[in-house]
Amino acid sequence: GGESGFDVYNRVSGFIGTLKRDSAEYYNDDEAQEGDSTTICIVTHGLSLRLFLMRWFQYSVHEFERSYNPKNAAVVVLERDPGGWFELSPVDRIAMGFPSYQEQERFRLMHDYSLLDKSAW
């Protein structure tokens, strides 16, 4: 029994779509104030959180597998940077073992092809 990581990843992907739609509707609402600093609290399990972060930040499977669940009842914070993008707080990112945005494999591969797997298929 239980869900596989793939099942949870798909469920998280659906949740992210809903979160983005609901946020867009809220910010298009007449009652939303300019510069509103709305806080969203998501309560979940460690694996679901890591898969959420993997999907949100487009971490590779390798980067996901090197990451750790947060401690029980931990608060993990994502905040908007000045450009409006979300960032995982440096303390949480390091504690969970995720790379910084610039260190992600998808960006390093653009500049260093030696990182590609050269094993025979």
C-alpha positions as CSV (number, residue, x, y, z in Angstrom):
1,G,0.0,0.0,0.0
2,G,0.7,3.7,0.0
3,E,1.4,6.1,-2.8
4,S,4.5,6.1,-4.8
5,G,6.7,9.2,-5.2
6,F,5.3,9.5,-8.7
7,D,1.7,9.5,-7.5
8,V,2.5,12.2,-4.9
9,Y,4.4,14.2,-7.6
10,N,1.3,14.1,-9.8
11,R,-0.9,15.1,-7.0
12,V,1.4,18.0,-6.0
13,S,1.4,19.1,-9.6
14,G,-2.4,19.4,-9.6
15,F,-2.2,21.3,-6.3
16,I,0.3,23.8,-7.7
17,G,-2.1,24.4,-10.6
18,T,-4.9,25.1,-8.2
19,L,-2.7,27.3,-6.0
20,K,-1.7,29.4,-9.0
21,R,-5.3,29.8,-10.3
22,D,-6.6,30.7,-6.8
23,S,-3.8,33.2,-6.3
24,A,-4.5,34.8,-9.8
25,E,-8.2,35.1,-9.0
26,Y,-7.4,36.6,-5.6
27,Y,-5.1,39.2,-7.1
28,N,-7.6,40.1,-9.8
29,D,-10.3,40.6,-7.1
30,D,-11.3,44.2,-6.4
31,E,-10.7,43.7,-2.7
32,A,-7.0,42.7,-3.1
33,Q,-4.8,45.7,-2.1
34,E,-1.7,46.9,-4.0
35,G,1.4,45.4,-2.4
36,D,-0.7,42.9,-0.5
37,S,1.6,40.5,1.4
38,T,-0.7,37.6,1.7
39,T,0.6,34.6,3.5
40,I,-0.2,31.0,2.5
41,C,0.3,28.2,4.9
42,I,0.6,24.7,3.6
43,V,0.7,21.8,6.1
44,T,2.1,18.6,4.7
45,H,4.4,15.6,5.2
46,G,8.2,15.8,4.5
47,L,8.1,13.7,1.3
48,S,5.2,15.8,-0.1
49,L,7.0,19.0,0.7
50,R,10.2,17.8,-1.0
51,L,8.2,16.8,-4.1
52,F,6.4,20.2,-4.0
53,L,9.7,22.0,-3.9
54,M,11.1,19.7,-6.7
55,R,8.1,20.6,-8.9
56,W,8.0,24.3,-8.0
57,F,11.7,24.9,-8.5
58,Q,12.2,22.2,-11.2
59,Y,14.9,20.3,-9.3
60,S,16.2,17.2,-11.1
61,V,15.5,13.7,-9.8
62,H,19.2,13.6,-8.7
63,E,18.8,16.8,-6.7
64,F,15.6,15.5,-5.2
65,E,17.2,12.2,-4.1
66,R,20.1,14.1,-2.4
67,S,17.6,16.2,-0.4
68,Y,16.3,15.5,3.1
69,N,12.9,15.7,4.8
70,P,12.7,18.6,7.2
71,K,12.5,17.8,10.9
72,N,9.0,17.0,12.3
73,A,6.8,20.0,12.8
74,A,9.4,22.2,11.0
75,V,8.4,25.5,9.4
76,V,9.8,25.8,5.9
77,V,9.6,29.3,4.4
78,L,9.3,30.5,0.8
79,E,9.4,34.2,0.3
80,R,9.1,36.5,-2.8
81,D,12.3,38.1,-3.9
82,P,12.3,41.7,-5.2
83,G,11.6,40.4,-8.7
84,G,8.4,38.6,-7.5
85,W,9.8,35.1,-7.7
86,F,9.6,32.7,-4.8
87,E,12.8,31.6,-3.0
88,L,13.3,28.9,-0.5
89,S,15.0,30.5,2.5
90,P,18.7,29.8,2.5
91,V,18.5,28.2,6.0
92,D,15.8,25.8,4.9
93,R,17.4,25.1,1.5
94,I,20.7,24.2,3.1
95,A,19.0,22.1,5.9
96,M,17.1,20.1,3.3
97,G,20.1,19.7,1.0
98,F,18.7,21.5,-2.1
99,P,21.1,23.5,-4.4
100,S,20.8,27.3,-4.8
101,Y,19.0,28.5,-7.9
102,Q,22.3,29.1,-9.8
103,E,23.7,25.7,-8.8
104,Q,20.8,23.6,-10.1
105,E,21.9,20.9,-12.6
106,R,19.7,22.2,-15.3
107,F,21.7,25.5,-15.4
108,R,25.1,23.8,-15.0
109,L,24.4,21.5,-17.9
110,M,24.1,24.4,-20.2
111,H,27.7,25.3,-19.5
112,D,29.4,22.0,-18.6
113,Y,28.5,19.0,-20.8
114,S,30.9,16.7,-18.8
115,L,28.0,16.4,-16.3
116,L,25.9,14.4,-18.7
117,D,25.6,10.7,-18.2
118,K,27.8,9.0,-20.9
119,S,26.8,5.5,-20.1
120,A,25.5,3.3,-22.9
121,W,21.8,3.0,-23.2
